């Protein structure tokens, strides 16, 4: 990993930790797989911090440009595969 996680300087320390944890789980989904429930829980926290769809899209784009990992596709897969225990992206 040789990139930075996107965040807003106005966030609290805990909000930054929660957002970084969410993006870290996106990485894991691509690299080795991640628990669906863990990813969805982190996404719910992310949405409390970033409720705006347009802001969410911007953070997802910034992260994908830095890392090459699509948060949108990982979250979409987790939402659509309610029966899955783990999410593994290709």
N, C-alpha and C positions, 0 to 999 in steps of 0.2 A: 504494500500500500504506500503510494507516494503521492497522495493528494489530500486535500482538505475537505472536511464535511461542511456543507452550507449551514449557516445559522444567522440569527439576527442579534445584533449587539444589545438590543433592548430586552432580550429574554433574561430570565433569572438563571442562576447557576443550575438549578434542578431542571429547568426547561431545556437548557443546552444539553445536559446529560441525557435527558429523555430522547431528544431528537438525534443525538449522536448514536444512542443505543438502537434506535429505529433503523438508521442507515447502516449500522454495523450488522444488523440482522438481514438487511437486504443483501449485503456482501455475502453473508453466510449462505443465504438461499442460493446464490450462484456458485459459490465455491464448494460447499459440501452438503447443503440442505439445512433446513431449519424447521423447528416445530411450528406448525400452522398456528396453534393457539398463542404461542409466544410472539409470533409476527403480528397477529391480529391485535393482541393486547398492546404491543408497542405502537401499532398504527392508530389505535384509539387514543392513546396518549398524545401522539403526534397531532391528531386532528383537534384535540383540545387546545393545543398550543398554536396550531395553524388552521383555524376553522375555514378560512377563505379558500375556495377552490382554485382561484387564480394564483394565490400565493403558494398553495400546495404544488400546483403545476410548475411554478418557477423554481421552487426548491428541488423538485424531482428532476427538472431539466438541468439545473446546476450540478446536482449529484451525478447524473448520467454523463454529463460532459466531462466531469472530473474522473469518474471511475469506469465508465462504460457499462454500468449496471442500471437496468431500468426498474425503478421503484414502482412505477405504474403497472408494469407487467407482473411483477412479483405479487403486489397487493391484489391485482385482478385475479390471478391464479388462486391465491389464498381465499378470496371471497367466493369464487365460483366452485371451488373444491371443498365444500363443507365437510365431506366425509373423510378427507385426507388427514393423516396424522402429521405428515411432514410435507414441506414444500421444497422442491429441488428444481432450480431453473437450469436451462441449457445455455 
